[in-house]
Amino acid sequence: MTVFAVEYVYDAESADVRAATRPSHREWTAGLAEEGVLLASGPYGDGAGALLIFKAADENALNDILKQDPFAAAGVISGTRTTEWAPVTGLLADHA
C-alpha cells in the first residue's frame, strides 16, 4: 500500500454548505479511519482547506475513495493536490 497526502482547497463561498455537510463528511472519514484507509485528517487553521493522509493501492484507488466524500458531492472542494508520501519518522512511519 502507498501513503498519499491529499490537500483540499475549499470554495471560498462554501462555508454554509460545508457546515451542513460536515456531519456526513466526518462520518465518512471516521469509517475510513476504522478501516485503516484514512490515517489522519483535519482542517487547516484558516478554514481554507484540509489535509488528509490515506493508504491506498494506487492513485486510481485513492481517486475512487475521494469521489465518495460527501464534501465532493456537495461541491465544496474547489481543488485537490495529491502527493505520494513516504513517512520515515513518527507515528505514520509504520504505514509506509
N, C-alpha and C positions, 0 to 999 in steps of 0.2 A: 504494500500500500504506500501511496505517496501522500505527503502532507502538503496542503495548499493554504496559502494566506489569501483571503478574499476581502477586498475593501469595497464597501458600499458607499456611494455618494447619494444622498437623499435629495430629491427635488425640493428646492427652497420653499415652494408653496404647499408642501405636503404635510405640514405639522398636524393638522386636524385629522387627516386620513390615517397618518401613522399612529396617532393616539388611539383611534378607533380600531385599527388593525393590530396594534401591539399585543393584545392578549392572545390572539391566534398565532401570531408570529412567535411569541415566546413559548407557546405550547409546542409548536413545530420544532423550535430549537431544542427544547427540553427533551423531546422524543429522540432527536438525532444524537444528543449527548448521551442519553441512556443506551443507545445502540453502539456508542463508541465512534460514531461517524463525525460528530462535531466535538472538537477537543476544547475549544474556548470561543466565546463570542461576547460582544458588548459594544455599546455606542461610544463614539468619541465624545469627549467632554464638551465640545462646542455644539453637539447635536447635528452636525452636518453629514454624518455618516457613521459607519461602524466597521469593525474588524471581526472577521470570523475565521477560525482555523479549523479546517476539515481534513479528514483522512479519506481518500478515495482511490480507486484502482487507477484512474487516469482522469484527464481533464474532461473527457466526454461524460464519464460517470458523474463527475462533480457538477457539470452543467445540468444534467438531468435532475440532480438533487436541488440545485438552486432554483430551477423552474417551479418547484413545489412550494417555495417560500410565499406565504400569504402577502408579504410586502411586495413581492414581484407581481402577484395577481392584482394587487391594489394599485400598481403603477407608481409607487412612491420612490422607487430606485431609479435615479437618472443615469447612473453609471456604475460599472464594476471594474475592478482590476484584480485579476487572478494571477498569482505567482506561485510556482512550485517552491517549497521552502524545506530546508533541511536543518531542523533544530539539533544542535550538538551539545548544548548545555542547558540544564534546567529541567523542570517538570515535564516538558513536552519532548525532551530528547529521546525518551524511550519509544516514542511513537513514529520516529522516522524510519 
